[in-house]
Structure formats: C-alpha cells, structure tokens
Amino acid sequence: IFKGEVVRRQIALGTMKKVAVFGNAGGGKSTLSKRLSQITGLPLHVLDKIQYQSGGIEVSQEDFKHIHEKILVTEHWNLI
C-alpha cells in the first residue's frame, strides 16, 4: 500500500488523529496542512505563529515549549 493510499483510508475512516508536516521552504507544507485540516477537522497549529509574536518577536524558549507540549498531549492535532 502506498502512503497516499493509507492517508486516504485514514481520512475516509476518520482514524487520522495526529499529523506533523515537515519540509523545505516553499514545499507546500502550509497548503497540505490547511487542506488536511479542512478534510479531517483536525485543529491546525502553526508553530511559527506560536514561536513568534506579531512583529517577529520570538517568545521565550520556555513559553514555546510549554505551549507545544500542551498541544502534543491533546488527542487530535495537525502541526506545521
């Protein structure tokens, strides 16, 4: 079974619970993640928006880690 087929089956069965999307800049991570969230209903968490405040100010490593851990312990998520 190809990975794409596994994903299609998981979406159809509603069994997809956690997704982490990684890749190079400009590789389509945001587009894929947004579409997966629309299809599956998984909440989308954009790590850049968690790590940086408006104006590009970086949050403390401790604050970022705390927020990130709170997301990871939930039952459903889509991280980019």
PyRosetta script that sets phi, psi and omega in degrees:
from pyrosetta import init, pose_from_sequence

init()
pose = pose_from_sequence("IFKGEVVRRQIALGTMKKVAVFGNAGGGKSTLSKRLSQITGLPLHVLDKIQYQSGGIEVSQEDFKHIHEKILVTEHWNLI")
pose.set_psi(1, 131.5)
pose.set_omega(1, 177.4)
pose.set_phi(2, -76.2)
pose.set_psi(2, 151.8)
pose.set_omega(2, -179.4)
pose.set_phi(3, -55.3)
pose.set_psi(3, -39.9)
pose.set_omega(3, 179.2)
pose.set_phi(4, -60.9)
pose.set_psi(4, -38.1)
pose.set_omega(4, 179.0)
pose.set_phi(5, -68.0)
pose.set_psi(5, -39.0)
pose.set_omega(5, 177.6)
pose.set_phi(6, -61.3)
pose.set_psi(6, -45.3)
pose.set_omega(6, 179.6)
pose.set_phi(7, -61.8)
pose.set_psi(7, -45.4)
pose.set_omega(7, 179.1)
pose.set_phi(8, -59.8)
pose.set_psi(8, -40.7)
pose.set_omega(8, 178.8)
pose.set_phi(9, -66.1)
pose.set_psi(9, -42.4)
pose.set_omega(9, 179.7)
pose.set_phi(10, -64.1)
pose.set_psi(10, -39.6)
pose.set_omega(10, 178.1)
pose.set_phi(11, -64.6)
pose.set_psi(11, -46.5)
pose.set_omega(11, -178.3)
pose.set_phi(12, -62.6)
pose.set_psi(12, -37.1)
pose.set_omega(12, -178.8)
pose.set_phi(13, -85.2)
pose.set_psi(13, -11.0)
pose.set_omega(13, -178.0)
pose.set_phi(14, 72.1)
pose.set_psi(14, 25.4)
pose.set_omega(14, -177.3)
pose.set_phi(15, -97.7)
pose.set_psi(15, -5.6)
pose.set_omega(15, 178.8)
pose.set_phi(16, -74.2)
pose.set_psi(16, 121.7)
pose.set_omega(16, -175.8)
pose.set_phi(17, -118.3)
pose.set_psi(17, -33.8)
pose.set_omega(17, -175.6)
pose.set_phi(18, -138.7)
pose.set_psi(18, 130.6)
pose.set_omega(18, -179.2)
pose.set_phi(19, -136.0)
pose.set_psi(19, 132.2)
pose.set_omega(19, 172.2)
pose.set_phi(20, -122.7)
pose.set_psi(20, 125.8)
pose.set_omega(20, -177.1)
pose.set_phi(21, -111.2)
pose.set_psi(21, 124.7)
pose.set_omega(21, 179.9)
pose.set_phi(22, -125.4)
pose.set_psi(22, 153.6)
pose.set_omega(22, 176.1)
pose.set_phi(23, 167.2)
pose.set_psi(23, 179.4)
pose.set_omega(23, -178.9)
pose.set_phi(24, -74.9)
pose.set_psi(24, 160.0)
pose.set_omega(24, 175.7)
pose.set_phi(25, -58.4)
pose.set_psi(25, 134.8)
pose.set_omega(25, 178.4)
pose.set_phi(26, 78.0)
pose.set_psi(26, 10.4)
pose.set_omega(26, -176.2)
pose.set_phi(27, -86.9)
pose.set_psi(27, -2.4)
pose.set_omega(27, 177.8)
pose.set_phi(28, 96.5)
pose.set_psi(28, 15.6)
pose.set_omega(28, -179.0)
pose.set_phi(29, -60.4)
pose.set_psi(29, -45.8)
pose.set_omega(29, -178.1)
pose.set_phi(30, -65.1)
pose.set_psi(30, -44.1)
pose.set_omega(30, 179.8)
pose.set_phi(31, -61.2)
pose.set_psi(31, -47.5)
pose.set_omega(31, 179.4)
pose.set_phi(32, -62.2)
pose.set_psi(32, -46.6)
pose.set_omega(32, -177.4)
pose.set_phi(33, -64.4)
pose.set_psi(33, -42.7)
pose.set_omega(33, 178.3)
pose.set_phi(34, -62.3)
pose.set_psi(34, -43.2)
pose.set_omega(34, -179.6)
pose.set_phi(35, -65.7)
pose.set_psi(35, -43.0)
pose.set_omega(35, 177.8)
pose.set_phi(36, -60.4)
pose.set_psi(36, -39.2)
pose.set_omega(36, 178.2)
pose.set_phi(37, -65.2)
pose.set_psi(37, -39.9)
pose.set_omega(37, 178.0)
pose.set_phi(38, -63.6)
pose.set_psi(38, -42.9)
pose.set_omega(38, -176.1)
pose.set_phi(39, -73.8)
pose.set_psi(39, -43.6)
pose.set_omega(39, -172.4)
pose.set_phi(40, -94.6)
pose.set_psi(40, -21.2)
pose.set_omega(40, -174.6)
pose.set_phi(41, 81.5)
pose.set_psi(41, 5.2)
pose.set_omega(41, 178.0)
pose.set_phi(42, -67.8)
pose.set_psi(42, 137.8)
pose.set_omega(42, 177.9)
pose.set_phi(43, -68.7)
pose.set_psi(43, 133.9)
pose.set_omega(43, -179.0)
pose.set_phi(44, -92.3)
pose.set_psi(44, 127.6)
pose.set_omega(44, 177.1)
pose.set_phi(45, -120.3)
pose.set_psi(45, 115.2)
pose.set_omega(45, 179.6)
pose.set_phi(46, -94.6)
pose.set_psi(46, 109.4)
pose.set_omega(46, -174.1)
pose.set_phi(47, -60.8)
pose.set_psi(47, -33.5)
pose.set_omega(47, 177.7)
pose.set_phi(48, -61.4)
pose.set_psi(48, -35.9)
pose.set_omega(48, 179.7)
pose.set_phi(49, -73.8)
pose.set_psi(49, -22.7)
pose.set_omega(49, 176.7)
pose.set_phi(50, -82.9)
pose.set_psi(50, -37.4)
pose.set_omega(50, -176.1)
pose.set_phi(51, -78.5)
pose.set_psi(51, -27.3)
pose.set_omega(51, -177.2)
pose.set_phi(52, -122.9)
pose.set_psi(52, 134.8)
pose.set_omega(52, 174.8)
pose.set_phi(53, -82.9)
pose.set_psi(53, 171.8)
pose.set_omega(53, 177.1)
pose.set_phi(54, -58.2)
pose.set_psi(54, 144.4)
pose.set_omega(54, -176.9)
pose.set_phi(55, 86.8)
pose.set_psi(55, 2.4)
pose.set_omega(55, 176.8)
pose.set_phi(56, 79.8)
pose.set_psi(56, 14.6)
pose.set_omega(56, 180.0)
pose.set_phi(57, -79.8)
pose.set_psi(57, 123.6)
pose.set_omega(57, -177.6)
pose.set_phi(58, -76.5)
pose.set_psi(58, 135.3)
pose.set_omega(58, 175.5)
pose.set_phi(59, -76.3)
pose.set_psi(59, 162.9)
pose.set_omega(59, -179.5)
pose.set_phi(60, -64.7)
pose.set_psi(60, 152.2)
pose.set_omega(60, 179.0)
pose.set_phi(61, -58.7)
pose.set_psi(61, -37.9)
pose.set_omega(61, 179.6)
pose.set_phi(62, -64.0)
pose.set_psi(62, -45.2)
pose.set_omega(62, 178.7)
pose.set_phi(63, -64.5)
pose.set_psi(63, -44.3)
pose.set_omega(63, 179.0)
pose.set_phi(64, -60.3)
pose.set_psi(64, -46.5)
pose.set_omega(64, -179.1)
pose.set_phi(65, -61.1)
pose.set_psi(65, -41.5)
pose.set_omega(65, -179.8)
pose.set_phi(66, -62.5)
pose.set_psi(66, -47.7)
pose.set_omega(66, -179.9)
pose.set_phi(67, -64.6)
pose.set_psi(67, -43.7)
pose.set_omega(67, -179.7)
pose.set_phi(68, -60.9)
pose.set_psi(68, -44.2)
pose.set_omega(68, 179.1)
pose.set_phi(69, -64.8)
pose.set_psi(69, -36.8)
pose.set_omega(69, 177.5)
pose.set_phi(70, -62.7)
pose.set_psi(70, -36.7)
pose.set_omega(70, 177.9)
pose.set_phi(71, -68.9)
pose.set_psi(71, -47.0)
pose.set_omega(71, -174.5)
pose.set_phi(72, -62.6)
pose.set_psi(72, -29.1)
pose.set_omega(72, -179.1)
pose.set_phi(73, -81.8)
pose.set_psi(73, -8.8)
pose.set_omega(73, 176.7)
pose.set_phi(74, -75.0)
pose.set_psi(74, 162.8)
pose.set_omega(74, -174.0)
pose.set_phi(75, -78.0)
pose.set_psi(75, -27.2)
pose.set_omega(75, -177.1)
pose.set_phi(76, -133.4)
pose.set_psi(76, 132.4)
pose.set_omega(76, 174.1)
pose.set_phi(77, -162.5)
pose.set_psi(77, 160.6)
pose.set_omega(77, 176.0)
pose.set_phi(78, -136.1)
pose.set_psi(78, 109.5)
pose.set_omega(78, -176.2)
pose.set_phi(79, -106.3)
pose.set_psi(79, 139.3)
pose.set_omega(79, 173.1)
pose.set_phi(80, -132.8)
pose.dump_pdb("model.pdb")
